[in-house]
């Protein structure tokens, strides 16, 4: 369920089809996300999941799968 929510937020933010957002998608290389987009997406996800993503943690998140794993570890 977390992946579906993350996928929806990212697709809506980037204005792309949800099918383009896969677990192995890399933010910069595959989705063309810049640092501002990553920050804005993180803020949206913090609201969605009621958690806080530190800047240090965010720097280590390179793929959608990394992000889903991170959120899973914080909300379960």
PQR file of N, CA, C, O and H, with PARSE charges and radii, in Angstrom:
ATOM      1  N   UNK A   1       0.804  -1.195   0.000 -0.4000 1.5000
ATOM      2  CA  UNK A   1       0.000   0.000   0.000 -0.0000 2.0000
ATOM      3  C   UNK A   1       0.852   1.266   0.000  0.5500 1.7000
ATOM      4  O   UNK A   1       0.481   2.271  -0.606 -0.5500 1.4000
ATOM      5  N   UNK A   2       1.996   1.211   0.683 -0.4000 1.5000
ATOM      6  CA  UNK A   2       2.863   2.390   0.739 -0.0000 2.0000
ATOM      7  C   UNK A   2       3.338   2.750  -0.660  0.5500 1.7000
ATOM      8  O   UNK A   2       3.341   3.923  -1.035 -0.5500 1.4000
ATOM      9  H   UNK A   2       2.297   0.394   1.175  0.4000 1.0000
ATOM     10  N   UNK A   3       3.740   1.748  -1.432 -0.4000 1.5000
ATOM     11  CA  UNK A   3       4.219   2.019  -2.791 -0.0000 2.0000
ATOM     12  C   UNK A   3       3.153   2.732  -3.614  0.5500 1.7000
ATOM     13  O   UNK A   3       3.459   3.679  -4.339 -0.5500 1.4000
ATOM     14  H   UNK A   3       3.739   0.796  -1.127  0.4000 1.0000
ATOM     15  N   UNK A   4       1.916   2.287  -3.507 -0.4000 1.5000
ATOM     16  CA  UNK A   4       0.847   2.898  -4.291 -0.0000 2.0000
ATOM     17  C   UNK A   4       0.669   4.368  -3.925  0.5500 1.7000
ATOM     18  O   UNK A   4       0.482   5.210  -4.803 -0.5500 1.4000
ATOM     19  H   UNK A   4       1.668   1.518  -2.918  0.4000 1.0000
ATOM     20  N   UNK A   5       0.725   4.678  -2.634 -0.4000 1.5000
ATOM     21  CA  UNK A   5       0.586   6.073  -2.201 -0.0000 2.0000
ATOM     22  C   UNK A   5       1.771   6.910  -2.671  0.5500 1.7000
ATOM     23  O   UNK A   5       1.598   8.026  -3.161 -0.5500 1.4000
ATOM     24  H   UNK A   5       0.876   3.994  -1.920  0.4000 1.0000
ATOM     25  N   UNK A   6       2.970   6.365  -2.519 -0.4000 1.5000
ATOM     26  CA  UNK A   6       4.183   7.072  -2.948 -0.0000 2.0000
ATOM     27  C   UNK A   6       4.125   7.310  -4.456  0.5500 1.7000
ATOM     28  O   UNK A   6       4.404   8.412  -4.930 -0.5500 1.4000
ATOM     29  H   UNK A   6       3.110   5.458  -2.121  0.4000 1.0000
ATOM     30  N   UNK A   7       3.767   6.283  -5.195 -0.4000 1.5000
ATOM     31  CA  UNK A   7       3.675   6.364  -6.659 -0.0000 2.0000
ATOM     32  C   UNK A   7       2.698   7.469  -7.079  0.5500 1.7000
ATOM     33  O   UNK A   7       2.979   8.254  -7.986 -0.5500 1.4000
ATOM     34  H   UNK A   7       3.540   5.388  -4.811  0.4000 1.0000
ATOM     35  N   UNK A   8       1.552   7.512  -6.403 -0.4000 1.5000
ATOM     36  CA  UNK A   8       0.523   8.510  -6.741 -0.0000 2.0000
ATOM     37  C   UNK A   8       1.030   9.930  -6.477  0.5500 1.7000
ATOM     38  O   UNK A   8       0.866  10.810  -7.322 -0.5500 1.4000
ATOM     39  H   UNK A   8       1.324   6.875  -5.666  0.4000 1.0000
ATOM     40  N   UNK A   9       1.639  10.157  -5.320 -0.4000 1.5000
ATOM     41  CA  UNK A   9       2.161  11.484  -4.970 -0.0000 2.0000
ATOM     42  C   UNK A   9       3.222  11.921  -5.976  0.5500 1.7000
ATOM     43  O   UNK A   9       3.197  13.055  -6.455 -0.5500 1.4000
ATOM     44  H   UNK A   9       1.772   9.442  -4.634  0.4000 1.0000
ATOM     45  N   UNK A  10       4.147  11.027  -6.296 -0.4000 1.5000
ATOM     46  CA  UNK A  10       5.235  11.375  -7.222 -0.0000 2.0000
ATOM     47  C   UNK A  10       4.691  11.643  -8.620  0.5500 1.7000
ATOM     48  O   UNK A  10       5.070  12.629  -9.253 -0.5500 1.4000
ATOM     49  H   UNK A  10       4.167  10.106  -5.908  0.4000 1.0000
ATOM     50  N   UNK A  11       3.815  10.785  -9.103 -0.4000 1.5000
ATOM     51  CA  UNK A  11       3.253  10.960 -10.445 -0.0000 2.0000
ATOM     52  C   UNK A  11       2.485  12.274 -10.546  0.5500 1.7000
ATOM     53  O   UNK A  11       2.615  13.003 -11.530 -0.5500 1.4000
ATOM     54  H   UNK A  11       3.507   9.985  -8.589  0.4000 1.0000
ATOM     55  N   UNK A  12       1.686  12.573  -9.527 -0.4000 1.5000
ATOM     56  CA  UNK A  12       0.924  13.827  -9.540 -0.0000 2.0000
ATOM     57  C   UNK A  12       1.861  15.029  -9.493  0.5500 1.7000
ATOM     58  O   UNK A  12       1.646  16.011 -10.203 -0.5500 1.4000
ATOM     59  H   UNK A  12       1.580  11.981  -8.728  0.4000 1.0000
ATOM     60  N   UNK A  13       2.889  14.957  -8.669 -0.4000 1.5000
ATOM     61  CA  UNK A  13       3.825  16.078  -8.541 -0.0000 2.0000
ATOM     62  C   UNK A  13       4.571  16.333  -9.856  0.5500 1.7000
ATOM     63  O   UNK A  13       4.785  17.479 -10.249 -0.5500 1.4000
ATOM     64  H   UNK A  13       3.064  14.159  -8.092  0.4000 1.0000
ATOM     65  N   UNK A  14       4.959  15.252 -10.520 -0.4000 1.5000
ATOM     66  CA  UNK A  14       5.750  15.395 -11.749 -0.0000 2.0000
ATOM     67  C   UNK A  14       4.880  15.506 -13.000  0.5500 1.7000
ATOM     68  O   UNK A  14       5.380  15.809 -14.084 -0.5500 1.4000
ATOM     69  H   UNK A  14       4.785  14.321 -10.200  0.4000 1.0000
ATOM     70  N   UNK A  15       3.578  15.261 -12.848 -0.4000 1.5000
ATOM     71  CA  UNK A  15       2.687  15.318 -13.997 -0.0000 2.0000
ATOM     72  C   UNK A  15       2.935  14.198 -14.992  0.5500 1.7000
ATOM     73  O   UNK A  15       2.857  14.395 -16.205 -0.5500 1.4000
ATOM     74  H   UNK A  15       3.172  15.015 -11.968  0.4000 1.0000
ATOM     75  N   UNK A  16       3.238  13.006 -14.456 -0.4000 1.5000
ATOM     76  CA  UNK A  16       3.494  11.845 -15.317 -0.0000 2.0000
ATOM     77  C   UNK A  16       2.512  10.729 -14.973  0.5500 1.7000
ATOM     78  O   UNK A  16       1.800  10.788 -13.970 -0.5500 1.4000
ATOM     79  H   UNK A  16       3.302  12.846 -13.471  0.4000 1.0000
ATOM     80  N   UNK A  17       2.493   9.710 -15.831 -0.4000 1.5000
ATOM     81  CA  UNK A  17       1.643   8.550 -15.617 -0.0000 2.0000
ATOM     82  C   UNK A  17       2.210   7.727 -14.459  0.5500 1.7000
ATOM     83  O   UNK A  17       3.423   7.553 -14.348 -0.5500 1.4000
ATOM     84  H   UNK A  17       3.071   9.662 -16.645  0.4000 1.0000
ATOM     85  N   UNK A  18       1.327   7.225 -13.605 -0.4000 1.5000
ATOM     86  CA  UNK A  18       1.777   6.414 -12.460 -0.0000 2.0000
ATOM     87  C   UNK A  18       2.599   5.210 -12.897  0.5500 1.7000
ATOM     88  O   UNK A  18       3.490   4.777 -12.166 -0.5500 1.4000
ATOM     89  H   UNK A  18       0.341   7.366 -13.695  0.4000 1.0000
ATOM     90  N   UNK A  19       2.316   4.660 -14.079 -0.4000 1.5000
ATOM     91  CA  UNK A  19       3.043   3.481 -14.569 -0.0000 2.0000
ATOM     92  C   UNK A  19       4.531   3.768 -14.772  0.5500 1.7000
ATOM     93  O   UNK A  19       5.344   2.844 -14.794 -0.5500 1.4000
ATOM     94  H   UNK A  19       1.593   5.012 -14.673  0.4000 1.0000
ATOM     95  N   UNK A  20       4.886   5.032 -14.921 -0.4000 1.5000
ATOM     96  CA  UNK A  20       6.293   5.400 -15.105 -0.0000 2.0000
ATOM     97  C   UNK A  20       7.077   5.329 -13.794  0.5500 1.7000
ATOM     98  O   UNK A  20       8.308   5.311 -13.802 -0.5500 1.4000
ATOM     99  H   UNK A  20       4.226   5.783 -14.903  0.4000 1.0000
ATOM    100  N   UNK A  21       6.369   5.289 -12.684 -0.4000 1.5000
ATOM    101  CA  UNK A  21       7.004   5.265 -11.365 -0.0000 2.0000
ATOM    102  C   UNK A  21       7.063   3.813 -10.892  0.5500 1.7000
ATOM    103  O   UNK A  21       6.053   3.232 -10.496 -0.5500 1.4000
ATOM    104  H   UNK A  21       5.370   5.303 -12.678  0.4000 1.0000
ATOM    105  N   UNK A  22       8.267   3.241 -10.942 -0.4000 1.5000
ATOM    106  CA  UNK A  22       8.490   1.849 -10.541 -0.0000 2.0000
ATOM    107  C   UNK A  22       9.422   1.808  -9.333  0.5500 1.7000
ATOM    108  O   UNK A  22      10.116   2.782  -9.045 -0.5500 1.4000
ATOM    109  H   UNK A  22       9.088   3.713 -11.264  0.4000 1.0000
ATOM    110  N   UNK A  23       9.434   0.688  -8.637 -0.4000 1.5000
ATOM    111  CA  UNK A  23      10.297   0.559  -7.459 -0.0000 2.0000
ATOM    112  C   UNK A  23      11.766   0.795  -7.791  0.5500 1.7000
ATOM    113  O   UNK A  23      12.499   1.352  -6.974 -0.5500 1.4000
ATOM    114  H   UNK A  23       8.871  -0.104  -8.872  0.4000 1.0000
ATOM    115  N   UNK A  24      12.205   0.382  -8.975 -0.4000 1.5000
ATOM    116  CA  UNK A  24      13.612   0.537  -9.335 -0.0000 2.0000
ATOM    117  C   UNK A  24      13.902   1.851 -10.060  0.5500 1.7000
ATOM    118  O   UNK A  24      15.031   2.079 -10.496 -0.5500 1.4000
ATOM    119  H   UNK A  24      11.609  -0.071  -9.639  0.4000 1.0000
ATOM    120  N   UNK A  25      12.890   2.720 -10.193 -0.4000 1.5000
ATOM    121  CA  UNK A  25      13.097   4.027 -10.829 -0.0000 2.0000
ATOM    122  C   UNK A  25      14.022   4.880  -9.974  0.5500 1.7000
ATOM    123  O   UNK A  25      13.835   5.008  -8.764 -0.5500 1.4000
ATOM    124  H   UNK A  25      11.973   2.534  -9.838  0.4000 1.0000
ATOM    125  N   UNK A  26      15.033   5.464 -10.632 -0.4000 1.5000
ATOM    126  CA  UNK A  26      15.936   6.385  -9.947 -0.0000 2.0000
ATOM    127  C   UNK A  26      15.381   7.789 -10.121  0.5500 1.7000
ATOM    128  O   UNK A  26      14.956   8.168 -11.212 -0.5500 1.4000
ATOM    129  H   UNK A  26      15.186   5.360 -11.615  0.4000 1.0000
ATOM    130  N   UNK A  27      15.387   8.553  -9.047 -0.4000 1.5000
ATOM    131  CA  UNK A  27      14.797   9.889  -9.084 -0.0000 2.0000
ATOM    132  C   UNK A  27      15.393  10.750 -10.191  0.5500 1.7000
ATOM    133  O   UNK A  27      14.664  11.272 -11.034 -0.5500 1.4000
ATOM    134  H   UNK A  27      15.732   8.245  -8.160  0.4000 1.0000
ATOM    135  N   UNK A  28      16.708  10.899 -10.192 -0.4000 1.5000
ATOM    136  CA  UNK A  28      17.331  11.802 -11.151 -0.0000 2.0000
ATOM    137  C   UNK A  28      17.438  11.182 -12.541  0.5500 1.7000
ATOM    138  O   UNK A  28      16.994  11.785 -13.518 -0.5500 1.4000
ATOM    139  H   UNK A  28      17.301  10.476  -9.507  0.4000 1.0000
ATOM    140  N   UNK A  29      18.012  10.002 -12.643 -0.4000 1.5000
ATOM    141  CA  UNK A  29      18.284   9.402 -13.951 -0.0000 2.0000
ATOM    142  C   UNK A  29      17.015   9.008 -14.705  0.5500 1.7000
ATOM    143  O   UNK A  29      16.901   9.275 -15.902 -0.5500 1.4000
ATOM    144  H   UNK A  29      18.372   9.512 -11.849  0.4000 1.0000
ATOM    145  N   UNK A  30      16.061   8.376 -14.017 -0.4000 1.5000
ATOM    146  CA  UNK A  30      14.874   7.847 -14.699 -0.0000 2.0000
ATOM    147  C   UNK A  30      13.709   8.833 -14.744  0.5500 1.7000
ATOM    148  O   UNK A  30      12.971   8.884 -15.728 -0.5500 1.4000
ATOM    149  H   UNK A  30      16.154   8.159 -13.045  0.4000 1.0000
ATOM    150  N   UNK A  31      13.546   9.614 -13.679 -0.4000 1.5000
ATOM    151  CA  UNK A  31      12.378  10.491 -13.583 -0.0000 2.0000
ATOM    152  C   UNK A  31      12.707  11.968 -13.799  0.5500 1.7000
ATOM    153  O   UNK A  31      11.802  12.798 -13.890 -0.5500 1.4000
ATOM    154  H   UNK A  31      14.146   9.573 -12.880  0.4000 1.0000
ATOM    155  N   UNK A  32      13.986  12.296 -13.881 -0.4000 1.5000
ATOM    156  CA  UNK A  32      14.381  13.678 -14.124 -0.0000 2.0000
ATOM    157  C   UNK A  32      14.059  14.623 -12.975  0.5500 1.7000
ATOM    158  O   UNK A  32      13.818  15.812 -13.183 -0.5500 1.4000
ATOM    159  H   UNK A  32      14.721  11.622 -13.807  0.4000 1.0000
ATOM    160  N   UNK A  33      14.059  14.082 -11.766 -0.4000 1.5000
ATOM    161  CA  UNK A  33      13.719  14.868 -10.576 -0.0000 2.0000
ATOM    162  C   UNK A  33      14.946  15.661 -10.124  0.5500 1.7000
ATOM    163  O   UNK A  33      16.036  15.105  -9.998 -0.5500 1.4000
ATOM    164  H   UNK A  33      14.255  13.116 -11.597  0.4000 1.0000
ATOM    165  N   UNK A  34      14.765  16.959  -9.883 -0.4000 1.5000
ATOM    166  CA  UNK A  34      15.871  17.758  -9.352 -0.0000 2.0000
ATOM    167  C   UNK A  34      15.738  17.883  -7.835  0.5500 1.7000
ATOM    168  O   UNK A  34      14.783  17.379  -7.244 -0.5500 1.4000
ATOM    169  H   UNK A  34      13.879  17.411  -9.986  0.4000 1.0000
ATOM    170  N   UNK A  35      16.697  18.553  -7.219 -0.4000 1.5000
ATOM    171  CA  UNK A  35      16.711  18.610  -5.756 -0.0000 2.0000
ATOM    172  C   UNK A  35      15.492  19.337  -5.191  0.5500 1.7000
ATOM    173  O   UNK A  35      15.011  18.976  -4.117 -0.5500 1.4000
ATOM    174  H   UNK A  35      17.472  18.962  -7.700  0.4000 1.0000
ATOM    175  N   UNK A  36      14.986  20.346  -5.885 -0.4000 1.5000
ATOM    176  CA  UNK A  36      13.791  21.040  -5.421 -0.0000 2.0000
ATOM    177  C   UNK A  36      12.582  20.104  -5.466  0.5500 1.7000
ATOM    178  O   UNK A  36      11.783  20.072  -4.530 -0.5500 1.4000
ATOM    179  H   UNK A  36      15.376  20.639  -6.757  0.4000 1.0000
ATOM    180  N   UNK A  37      12.451  19.343  -6.561 -0.4000 1.5000
ATOM    181  CA  UNK A  37      11.351  18.376  -6.667 -0.0000 2.0000
ATOM    182  C   UNK A  37      11.419  17.348  -5.542  0.5500 1.7000
ATOM    183  O   UNK A  37      10.401  17.017  -4.935 -0.5500 1.4000
ATOM    184  H   UNK A  37      13.100  19.369  -7.321  0.4000 1.0000
ATOM    185  N   UNK A  38      12.607  16.851  -5.270 -0.4000 1.5000
ATOM    186  CA  UNK A  38      12.763  15.845  -4.216 -0.0000 2.0000
ATOM    187  C   UNK A  38      12.305  16.422  -2.874  0.5500 1.7000
ATOM    188  O   UNK A  38      11.612  15.754  -2.106 -0.5500 1.4000
ATOM    189  H   UNK A  38      13.434  17.120  -5.763  0.4000 1.0000
ATOM    190  N   UNK A  39      12.697  17.666  -2.603 -0.4000 1.5000
ATOM    191  CA  UNK A  39      12.308  18.326  -1.353 -0.0000 2.0000
ATOM    192  C   UNK A  39      10.786  18.480  -1.279  0.5500 1.7000
ATOM    193  O   UNK A  39      10.181  18.201  -0.244 -0.5500 1.4000
ATOM    194  H   UNK A  39      13.259  18.208  -3.227  0.4000 1.0000
ATOM    195  N   UNK A  40      10.175  18.921  -2.372 -0.4000 1.5000
ATOM    196  CA  UNK A  40       8.719  19.110  -2.393 -0.0000 2.0000
ATOM    197  C   UNK A  40       7.980  17.778  -2.262  0.5500 1.7000
ATOM    198  O   UNK A  40       6.979  17.687  -1.551 -0.5500 1.4000
ATOM    199  H   UNK A  40      10.666  19.147  -3.212  0.4000 1.0000
ATOM    200  N   UNK A  41       8.471  16.751  -2.946 -0.4000 1.5000
ATOM    201  CA  UNK A  41       7.867  15.419  -2.842 -0.0000 2.0000
ATOM    202  C   UNK A  41       7.973  14.918  -1.400  0.5500 1.7000
ATOM    203  O   UNK A  41       7.019  14.357  -0.860 -0.5500 1.4000
ATOM    204  H   UNK A  41       9.284  16.825  -3.523  0.4000 1.0000
ATOM    205  N   UNK A  42       9.129  15.122  -0.787 -0.4000 1.5000
ATOM    206  CA  UNK A  42       9.326  14.687   0.603 -0.0000 2.0000
ATOM    207  C   UNK A  42       8.321  15.369   1.524  0.5500 1.7000
ATOM    208  O   UNK A  42       7.764  14.729   2.417 -0.5500 1.4000
ATOM    209  H   UNK A  42       9.904  15.577  -1.226  0.4000 1.0000
ATOM    210  N   UNK A  43       8.086  16.664   1.313 -0.4000 1.5000
ATOM    211  CA  UNK A  43       7.116  17.385   2.143 -0.0000 2.0000
ATOM    212  C   UNK A  43       5.713  16.809   1.956  0.5500 1.7000
ATOM    213  O   UNK A  43       4.973  16.655   2.928 -0.5500 1.4000
ATOM    214  H   UNK A  43       8.538  17.184   0.588  0.4000 1.0000
ATOM    215  N   UNK A  44       5.344  16.493   0.725 -0.4000 1.5000
ATOM    216  CA  UNK A  44       4.027  15.908   0.467 -0.0000 2.0000
ATOM    217  C   UNK A  44       3.898  14.545   1.144  0.5500 1.7000
ATOM    218  O   UNK A  44       2.852  14.220   1.707 -0.5500 1.4000
ATOM    219  H   UNK A  44       5.944  16.618  -0.065  0.4000 1.0000
ATOM    220  N   UNK A  45       4.964  13.754   1.085 -0.4000 1.5000
ATOM    221  CA  UNK A  45       4.936  12.425   1.697 -0.0000 2.0000
ATOM    222  C   UNK A  45       4.932  12.513   3.222  0.5500 1.7000
ATOM    223  O   UNK A  45       4.320  11.679   3.889 -0.5500 1.4000
ATOM    224  H   UNK A  45       5.813  14.018   0.628  0.4000 1.0000
ATOM    225  N   UNK A  46       5.608  13.510   3.773 -0.4000 1.5000
ATOM    226  CA  UNK A  46       5.575  13.707   5.226 -0.0000 2.0000
ATOM    227  C   UNK A  46       4.145  13.949   5.690  0.5500 1.7000
ATOM    228  O   UNK A  46       3.717  13.428   6.720 -0.5500 1.4000
ATOM    229  H   UNK A  46       6.105  14.187   3.231  0.4000 1.0000
ATOM    230  N   UNK A  47       3.415  14.741   4.922 -0.4000 1.5000
ATOM    231  CA  UNK A  47       2.011  14.994   5.242 -0.0000 2.0000
ATOM    232  C   UNK A  47       1.175  13.725   5.086  0.5500 1.7000
ATOM    233  O   UNK A  47       0.369  13.384   5.952 -0.5500 1.4000
ATOM    234  H   UNK A  47       3.763  15.165   4.085  0.4000 1.0000
ATOM    235  N   UNK A  48       1.382  13.036   3.969 -0.4000 1.5000
ATOM    236  CA  UNK A  48       0.598  11.826   3.648 -0.0000 2.0000
ATOM    237  C   UNK A  48       0.766  10.751   4.717  0.5500 1.7000
ATOM    238  O   UNK A  48      -0.203  10.096   5.100 -0.5500 1.4000
ATOM    239  H   UNK A  48       2.036  13.313   3.265  0.4000 1.0000
ATOM    240  N   UNK A  49       2.004  10.566   5.200 -0.4000 1.5000
ATOM    241  CA  UNK A  49       2.297   9.470   6.127 -0.0000 2.0000
ATOM    242  C   UNK A  49       2.507   9.947   7.566  0.5500 1.7000
ATOM    243  O   UNK A  49       2.795   9.133   8.443 -0.5500 1.4000
ATOM    244  H   UNK A  49       2.791  11.097   4.888  0.4000 1.0000
ATOM    245  N   UNK A  50       2.368  11.249   7.825 -0.4000 1.5000
ATOM    246  CA  UNK A  50       2.550  11.809   9.158 -0.0000 2.0000
ATOM    247  C   UNK A  50       3.895  11.399   9.756  0.5500 1.7000
ATOM    248  O   UNK A  50       3.966  10.797  10.827 -0.5500 1.4000
ATOM    249  H   UNK A  50       2.134  11.911   7.112  0.4000 1.0000
ATOM    250  N   UNK A  51       4.969  11.747   9.022 -0.4000 1.5000
ATOM    251  CA  UNK A  51       6.318  11.462   9.496 -0.0000 2.0000
ATOM    252  C   UNK A  51       7.233  12.586   9.054  0.5500 1.7000
ATOM    253  O   UNK A  51       6.836  13.470   8.295 -0.5500 1.4000
ATOM    254  H   UNK A  51       4.912  12.236   8.152  0.4000 1.0000
ATOM    255  N   UNK A  52       8.463  12.541   9.540 -0.4000 1.5000
ATOM    256  CA  UNK A  52       9.446  13.552   9.150 -0.0000 2.0000
ATOM    257  C   UNK A  52      10.621  12.858   8.477  0.5500 1.7000
ATOM    258  O   UNK A  52      11.163  11.882   8.996 -0.5500 1.4000
ATOM    259  H   UNK A  52       8.786  11.824  10.157  0.4000 1.0000
ATOM    260  N   UNK A  53      11.007  13.373   7.316 -0.4000 1.5000
ATOM    261  CA  UNK A  53      12.146  12.832   6.576 -0.0000 2.0000
ATOM    262  C   UNK A  53      13.267  13.858   6.700  0.5500 1.7000
ATOM    263  O   UNK A  53      13.152  14.977   6.200 -0.5500 1.4000
ATOM    264  H   UNK A  53      10.567  14.166   6.894  0.4000 1.0000
ATOM    265  N   UNK A  54      14.350  13.472   7.367 -0.4000 1.5000
ATOM    266  CA  UNK A  54      15.457  14.415   7.557 -0.0000 2.0000
ATOM    267  C   UNK A  54      16.196  14.627   6.232  0.5500 1.7000
ATOM    268  O   UNK A  54      16.167  13.770   5.348 -0.5500 1.4000
ATOM    269  H   UNK A  54      14.444  12.564   7.773  0.4000 1.0000
ATOM    270  N   UNK A  55      16.856  15.775   6.111 -0.4000 1.5000
ATOM    271  CA  UNK A  55      17.633  16.053   4.902 -0.0000 2.0000
ATOM    272  C   UNK A  55      18.746  15.037   4.714  0.5500 1.7000
ATOM    273  O   UNK A  55      19.059  14.657   3.586 -0.5500 1.4000
ATOM    274  H   UNK A  55      16.880  16.471   6.829  0.4000 1.0000
ATOM    275  N   UNK A  56      19.350  14.593   5.821 -0.4000 1.5000
ATOM    276  CA  UNK A  56      20.413  13.598   5.739 -0.0000 2.0000
ATOM    277  C   UNK A  56      19.879  12.284   5.168  0.5500 1.7000
ATOM    278  O   UNK A  56      20.510  11.667   4.310 -0.5500 1.4000
ATOM    279  H   UNK A  56      19.095  14.902   6.737  0.4000 1.0000
ATOM    280  N   UNK A  57      18.711  11.866   5.653 -0.4000 1.5000
ATOM    281  CA  UNK A  57      18.097  10.640   5.148 -0.0000 2.0000
ATOM    282  C   UNK A  57      17.711  10.802   3.682  0.5500 1.7000
ATOM    283  O   UNK A  57      17.888   9.882   2.884 -0.5500 1.4000
ATOM    284  H   UNK A  57      18.198  12.368   6.350  0.4000 1.0000
ATOM    285  N   UNK A  58      17.192  11.952   3.336 -0.4000 1.5000
ATOM    286  CA  UNK A  58      16.743  12.210   1.975 -0.0000 2.0000
ATOM    287  C   UNK A  58      17.894  12.111   0.980  0.5500 1.7000
ATOM    288  O   UNK A  58      17.711  11.639  -0.142 -0.5500 1.4000
ATOM    289  H   UNK A  58      17.049  12.700   3.984  0.4000 1.0000
ATOM    290  N   UNK A  59      19.078  12.556   1.392 -0.4000 1.5000
ATOM    291  CA  UNK A  59      20.245  12.497   0.512 -0.0000 2.0000
ATOM    292  C   UNK A  59      20.616  11.064   0.142  0.5500 1.7000
ATOM    293  O   UNK A  59      21.177  10.828  -0.928 -0.5500 1.4000
ATOM    294  H   UNK A  59      19.227  12.939   2.303  0.4000 1.0000
ATOM    295  N   UNK A  60      20.311  10.111   1.013 -0.4000 1.5000
ATOM    296  CA  UNK A  60      20.650   8.718   0.752 -0.0000 2.0000
ATOM    297  C   UNK A  60      19.607   7.964  -0.051  0.5500 1.7000
ATOM    298  O   UNK A  60      19.824   6.811  -0.421 -0.5500 1.4000
ATOM    299  H   UNK A  60      19.855  10.302   1.882  0.4000 1.0000
ATOM    300  N   UNK A  61      18.482   8.599  -0.324 -0.4000 1.5000
ATOM    301  CA  UNK A  61      17.391   7.942  -1.042 -0.0000 2.0000
ATOM    302  C   UNK A  61      17.538   8.229  -2.532  0.5500 1.7000
ATOM    303  O   UNK A  61      17.367   9.367  -2.970 -0.5500 1.4000
ATOM    304  H   UNK A  61      18.306   9.537  -0.023  0.4000 1.0000
ATOM    305  N   UNK A  62      17.855   7.198  -3.306 -0.4000 1.5000
ATOM    306  CA  UNK A  62      18.125   7.376  -4.737 -0.0000 2.0000
ATOM    307  C   UNK A  62      17.044   6.788  -5.634  0.5500 1.7000
ATOM    308  O   UNK A  62      16.873   7.224  -6.772 -0.5500 1.4000
ATOM    309  H   UNK A  62      17.994   6.274  -2.951  0.4000 1.0000
ATOM    310  N   UNK A  63      16.309   5.792  -5.122 -0.4000 1.5000
ATOM    311  CA  UNK A  63      15.281   5.141  -5.937 -0.0000 2.0000
ATOM    312  C   UNK A  63      13.937   5.170  -5.219  0.5500 1.7000
ATOM    313  O   UNK A  63      13.860   5.441  -4.021 -0.5500 1.4000
ATOM    314  H   UNK A  63      16.448   5.437  -4.197  0.4000 1.0000
ATOM    315  N   UNK A  64      12.893   4.890  -5.969 -0.4000 1.5000
ATOM    316  CA  UNK A  64      11.557   4.807  -5.374 -0.0000 2.0000
ATOM    317  C   UNK A  64      11.540   3.700  -4.324  0.5500 1.7000
ATOM    318  O   UNK A  64      10.934   3.858  -3.265 -0.5500 1.4000
ATOM    319  H   UNK A  64      12.955   4.670  -6.943  0.4000 1.0000
ATOM    320  N   UNK A  65      12.198   2.586  -4.613 -0.4000 1.5000
ATOM    321  CA  UNK A  65      12.279   1.478  -3.654 -0.0000 2.0000
ATOM    322  C   UNK A  65      12.928   1.896  -2.351  0.5500 1.7000
ATOM    323  O   UNK A  65      12.464   1.518  -1.275 -0.5500 1.4000
ATOM    324  H   UNK A  65      12.691   2.458  -5.474  0.4000 1.0000
ATOM    325  N   UNK A  66      14.018   2.691  -2.439 -0.4000 1.5000
ATOM    326  CA  UNK A  66      14.665   3.210  -1.227 -0.0000 2.0000
ATOM    327  C   UNK A  66      13.678   4.020  -0.397  0.5500 1.7000
ATOM    328  O   UNK A  66      13.625   3.902   0.827 -0.5500 1.4000
ATOM    329  H   UNK A  66      14.394   2.998  -3.313  0.4000 1.0000
ATOM    330  N   UNK A  67      12.896   4.846  -1.091 -0.4000 1.5000
ATOM    331  CA  UNK A  67      11.928   5.703  -0.413 -0.0000 2.0000
ATOM    332  C   UNK A  67      10.825   4.885   0.248  0.5500 1.7000
ATOM    333  O   UNK A  67      10.445   5.154   1.387 -0.5500 1.4000
ATOM    334  H   UNK A  67      12.939   4.942  -2.085  0.4000 1.0000
ATOM    335  N   UNK A  68      10.315   3.891  -0.465 -0.4000 1.5000
ATOM    336  CA  UNK A  68       9.265   3.027   0.091 -0.0000 2.0000
ATOM    337  C   UNK A  68       9.792   2.280   1.315  0.5500 1.7000
ATOM    338  O   UNK A  68       9.099   2.183   2.328 -0.5500 1.4000
ATOM    339  H   UNK A  68      10.624   3.673  -1.390  0.4000 1.0000
ATOM    340  N   UNK A  69      11.016   1.750   1.227 -0.4000 1.5000
ATOM    341  CA  UNK A  69      11.617   1.050   2.373 -0.0000 2.0000
ATOM    342  C   UNK A  69      11.774   1.989   3.564  0.5500 1.7000
ATOM    343  O   UNK A  69      11.502   1.617   4.706 -0.5500 1.4000
ATOM    344  H   UNK A  69      11.579   1.828   0.404  0.4000 1.0000
ATOM    345  N   UNK A  70      12.216   3.204   3.281 -0.4000 1.5000
ATOM    346  CA  UNK A  70      12.412   4.194   4.343 -0.0000 2.0000
ATOM    347  C   UNK A  70      11.091   4.496   5.054  0.5500 1.7000
ATOM    348  O   UNK A  70      11.011   4.469   6.282 -0.5500 1.4000
ATOM    349  H   UNK A  70      12.438   3.506   2.354  0.4000 1.0000
ATOM    350  N   UNK A  71      10.067   4.783   4.263 -0.4000 1.5000
ATOM    351  CA  UNK A  71       8.751   5.087   4.849 -0.0000 2.0000
ATOM    352  C   UNK A  71       8.216   3.890   5.616  0.5500 1.7000
ATOM    353  O   UNK A  71       7.657   4.047   6.701 -0.5500 1.4000
ATOM    354  H   UNK A  71      10.133   4.805   3.265  0.4000 1.0000
ATOM    355  N   UNK A  72       8.383   2.689   5.060 -0.4000 1.5000
ATOM    356  CA  UNK A  72       7.917   1.469   5.739 -0.0000 2.0000
ATOM    357  C   UNK A  72       8.565   1.329   7.107  0.5500 1.7000
ATOM    358  O   UNK A  72       7.908   0.943   8.074 -0.5500 1.4000
ATOM    359  H   UNK A  72       8.838   2.562   4.178  0.4000 1.0000
ATOM    360  N   UNK A  73       9.857   1.644   7.189 -0.4000 1.5000
ATOM    361  CA  UNK A  73      10.574   1.505   8.459 -0.0000 2.0000
ATOM    362  C   UNK A  73      10.110   2.532   9.491  0.5500 1.7000
ATOM    363  O   UNK A  73      10.270   2.315  10.692 -0.5500 1.4000
ATOM    364  H   UNK A  73      10.390   1.958   6.404  0.4000 1.0000
ATOM    365  N   UNK A  74       9.540   3.639   9.038 -0.4000 1.5000
ATOM    366  CA  UNK A  74       9.117   4.698   9.948 -0.0000 2.0000
ATOM    367  C   UNK A  74       7.662   4.569  10.392  0.5500 1.7000
ATOM    368  O   UNK A  74       7.306   5.039  11.473 -0.5500 1.4000
ATOM    369  H   UNK A  74       9.409   3.814   8.062  0.4000 1.0000
ATOM    370  N   UNK A  75       6.824   3.943   9.581 -0.4000 1.5000
ATOM    371  CA  UNK A  75       5.398   3.918   9.907 -0.0000 2.0000
ATOM    372  C   UNK A  75       4.914   2.570  10.452  0.5500 1.7000
ATOM    373  O   UNK A  75       3.791   2.473  10.945 -0.5500 1.4000
ATOM    374  H   UNK A  75       7.113   3.561   8.703  0.4000 1.0000
ATOM    375  N   UNK A  76       5.735   1.549  10.369 -0.4000 1.5000
ATOM    376  CA  UNK A  76       5.269   0.236  10.845 -0.0000 2.0000
ATOM    377  C   UNK A  76       5.868  -0.122  12.180  0.5500 1.7000
ATOM    378  O   UNK A  76       5.580  -1.191  12.719 -0.5500 1.4000
ATOM    379  H   UNK A  76       6.648   1.628   9.968  0.4000 1.0000
TER
END
